[in-house]
Amino acid sequence: QAIENQLKICGYKSNMDVVALYLARQGLRSIPSLSEFPKLRYLWINNNKIQDLTFLVKNYCLTELYLNNNELTDISGALKHLCSLQILFLHNNELKKLGKTVKELKGMISLQTLNLFQNPLAYDPDYRLYVIYFLPSVQLLDRKLVTQRERESALHLYNPKRAWVMQSIAFGKRADTSLGTPVGSSRCPQPARRPIMPSGCEFGNNTNKVPFEDPKDAVLVRATTRSLMEFSSVDWTKVATCQERRLNNKAEEPLEKLTVQFR
């Protein structure tokens, strides 16, 4: 009845025309399947008593979904097919399992705005960084913008090896990260161990010959040795054109070449 009332209010002539449906604050405990509205994009079901989301199984076009202020305890298997979703409000429900909830949202590559506050899972001490790391498309989480510093912290916490590699390689800038000083997790700080190299051996030139005590050290040194790139250029304003060569019978002077090496 609530759906029929909304269709009359909006004046939709056909189910194929329905792109928005407002069912908020109706005291609803369940909703019949909405598969008859395949083009539905905006759906408000907030402030009800909904516990089950199986009615959304066919609504692939949804871009905004408001499920806040309900009685949801688990969303597993109910939302992962909504790949076009951009805004999702789930705050003030009873969601307890952070891992299962985030796993359900991983396929939403367009998700930009997400609210999960006022759920039991939001009280996890690493809740925010966990969501930021596993849902990288989210830009606004719990009404707060996700900062670059938070993304870096999340990377250091949940993928310290990758964080160290990125810091060592330093795309587009020079990095002073010392060898053997990986960026570790804030939970388990451990002192860095440097590879043990025999004295008198130059770093980088003898990595294949140095008898390391630990094979992992050899792999680490070889992986962090930067390759050499050479870039050469000439001053083309001093190069004679074909016409100038015909008019001047002089021997051409050798061109000056500037060579720059990058490591």
C-alpha positions in Angstrom: 0.0 0.0 0.0 2.8 2.4 0.8 4.4 1.8 -2.6 1.1 2.3 -4.4 0.5 5.6 -2.6 4.0 6.8 -3.6 3.4 5.9 -7.2 0.1 7.8 -7.2 1.7 10.9 -5.6 4.6 10.9 -8.1 2.2 10.3 -11.1 4.2 7.5 -12.6 2.2 5.9 -15.5 4.4 2.8 -15.8 6.7 0.8 -13.5 9.4 1.3 -16.1 9.3 5.1 -15.4 10.0 4.8 -11.7 13.4 6.2 -10.9 12.8 7.4 -7.3 10.8 5.9 -4.5 10.3 7.4 -1.0 9.2 4.9 1.6 10.8 6.6 4.7 9.0 6.9 8.1 6.2 4.5 7.3 6.8 2.0 10.1 7.6 -0.7 7.6 8.9 -4.1 8.8 9.2 -5.6 5.4 9.0 -4.6 1.8 7.9 -6.7 -1.2 10.4 -7.2 -4.1 11.1 -4.1 -6.1 12.2 -6.0 -9.2 9.2 -4.5 -11.1 11.1 -1.2 -11.0 14.3 -2.0 -13.0 15.2 1.6 -13.6 15.0 2.6 -9.9 17.9 4.8 -9.0 17.0 6.6 -5.7 15.4 4.8 -2.8 14.6 6.1 0.7 13.7 3.4 3.3 15.2 5.2 6.3 13.5 5.4 9.7 11.5 2.1 9.5 12.0 -1.3 11.1 13.5 -3.2 8.2 15.6 -6.3 9.1 15.9 -7.9 5.6 17.0 -6.5 2.3 16.2 -9.3 -0.1 13.7 -7.1 -1.9 16.6 -5.3 -3.6 18.0 -8.3 -5.4 17.0 -7.0 -8.9 17.6 -3.3 -8.6 21.0 -3.0 -10.3 20.6 0.7 -11.3 20.5 2.1 -7.7 22.9 5.0 -7.2 21.6 6.3 -3.9 20.2 4.1 -1.1 19.1 5.4 2.3 18.8 2.5 4.9 19.7 4.4 8.0 17.6 4.2 11.2 16.4 0.6 10.8 17.0 -2.7 12.5 19.5 -4.3 10.2 21.9 -6.8 11.8 23.5 -8.3 8.6 23.7 -7.2 5.0 25.6 -10.2 3.6 24.5 -11.2 0.2 22.0 -8.3 -0.1 24.0 -5.3 -1.6 27.1 -6.6 -3.4 25.3 -6.5 -6.8 24.8 -2.8 -6.6 27.9 -1.8 -8.5 26.5 1.6 -9.5 25.8 2.8 -5.9 27.4 6.1 -5.1 25.7 7.0 -1.8 24.9 4.5 0.9 23.5 5.4 4.4 23.6 2.5 6.9 24.0 4.5 10.1 22.0 3.8 13.3 21.4 0.1 12.6 22.6 -3.0 14.5 25.5 -4.1 12.2 28.2 -5.8 14.4 30.6 -7.6 12.0 33.0 -5.1 10.4 34.7 -7.6 8.1 31.5 -9.1 6.7 30.0 -5.6 6.2 33.0 -4.2 4.3 33.3 -7.4 2.3 29.7 -6.9 1.0 30.6 -3.4 -0.1 33.9 -4.1 -1.9 32.3 -4.5 -5.3 30.9 -1.0 -5.2 33.6 0.7 -7.2 31.6 3.9 -7.6 30.8 4.3 -3.9 31.8 7.8 -2.7 29.7 8.5 0.3 29.2 6.0 3.1 27.7 6.3 6.6 28.2 3.4 9.1 28.3 5.3 12.4 26.0 4.4 15.3 26.5 0.7 14.5 28.3 -1.6 17.0 31.0 -2.2 14.4 31.9 1.5 14.4 33.4 1.1 17.9 36.3 -1.0 16.7 39.5 1.0 17.4 40.7 0.7 13.8 37.2 0.9 12.2 37.8 4.1 10.1 41.2 3.1 8.8 39.9 -0.4 8.0 37.0 1.0 5.9 39.3 3.5 4.2 41.8 0.8 3.2 39.4 -1.8 1.9 37.0 0.7 0.3 39.4 3.1 -1.5 36.7 4.8 -3.6 35.0 6.2 -0.5 35.7 10.0 -0.2 33.2 10.9 2.5 33.0 8.5 5.5 30.6 9.2 8.3 30.1 12.8 7.2 33.9 13.4 7.3 36.2 13.7 4.3 38.8 11.0 3.9 42.3 12.7 3.9 45.5 11.6 2.2 47.1 11.2 5.6 44.4 8.7 6.6 44.9 6.7 3.4 48.7 6.5 4.1 48.0 5.5 7.7 45.6 2.8 6.5 48.2 1.5 4.1 50.9 1.4 6.7 48.5 -0.5 9.1 47.1 -3.1 6.8 49.8 -3.5 4.1 53.1 -2.4 5.6 55.2 -4.2 3.0 53.6 -2.2 0.1 53.9 1.0 2.1 57.6 0.4 2.5 58.1 -0.4 -1.2 56.2 2.8 -2.2 58.2 4.9 0.2 61.5 3.3 -1.0 60.8 3.7 -4.7 59.4 7.2 -4.3 57.6 7.7 -7.5 58.4 11.2 -8.9 60.5 12.3 -5.9 63.7 11.4 -4.1 63.4 9.2 -1.1 65.9 9.0 1.8 64.5 5.8 3.2 67.4 3.8 4.4 67.8 0.1 3.5 66.3 -2.3 6.0 64.0 0.3 7.6 60.5 -0.9 6.6 57.4 0.9 7.6 55.9 -1.4 10.2 52.5 -1.7 11.7 51.7 0.7 14.5 50.5 -2.3 16.5 53.7 -4.3 16.4 56.7 -1.9 16.2 59.9 -3.9 15.7 63.5 -2.7 15.3 64.7 -2.8 11.7 67.3 -5.4 10.8 70.0 -4.4 8.3 71.4 -7.0 5.9 74.8 -8.2 7.1 77.4 -7.5 4.3 81.1 -8.3 4.4 83.3 -5.3 4.9 85.0 -3.8 1.9 82.2 -4.6 -0.6 80.5 -1.7 -2.4 76.8 -1.5 -2.2 75.1 -2.0 -5.6 78.1 -3.2 -7.6 78.7 -6.5 -6.0 75.1 -7.6 -5.0 75.5 -10.8 -7.0 78.9 -11.7 -5.5 78.5 -10.8 -1.9 78.2 -13.9 0.3 75.3 -12.8 2.4 74.7 -14.7 5.6 71.0 -14.7 5.0 69.7 -15.2 1.4 66.8 -12.9 2.2 69.3 -10.1 2.6 70.6 -10.6 -0.9 67.1 -10.5 -2.3 66.3 -7.3 -0.4 69.5 -5.5 -1.5 69.0 -6.5 -5.1 65.3 -5.4 -5.0 66.2 -2.0 -3.7 69.1 -1.3 -6.1 67.8 1.4 -8.4 68.4 1.0 -12.1 70.3 3.7 -14.1 68.5 5.7 -16.8 70.4 7.9 -19.2 68.8 10.8 -21.1 70.7 12.6 -23.9 69.7 15.7 -25.8 71.2 18.3 -28.3 70.6 21.9 -29.0 68.6 21.7 -32.2 68.8 25.4 -32.9 72.5 24.9 -33.9 71.7 22.1 -36.3 71.8 23.2 -40.0 68.8 22.6 -42.1 69.0 20.9 -45.5 68.9 24.2 -47.3 71.7 25.6 -45.2 73.8 22.5 -45.9 73.4 23.1 -49.7 74.4 26.8 -49.5 77.3 26.2 -47.2 80.0 23.9 -48.3 81.7 23.9 -45.0 82.3 20.8 -43.0 79.7 20.6 -40.2 81.0 20.9 -36.6 80.2 18.0 -34.3 77.1 18.5 -32.3 77.3 19.0 -28.6 75.4 16.4 -26.7 74.2 16.8 -23.1 73.8 13.6 -21.2 72.1 13.3 -17.9 72.0 10.1 -15.8 69.2 9.3 -13.3 69.3 6.6 -10.7 
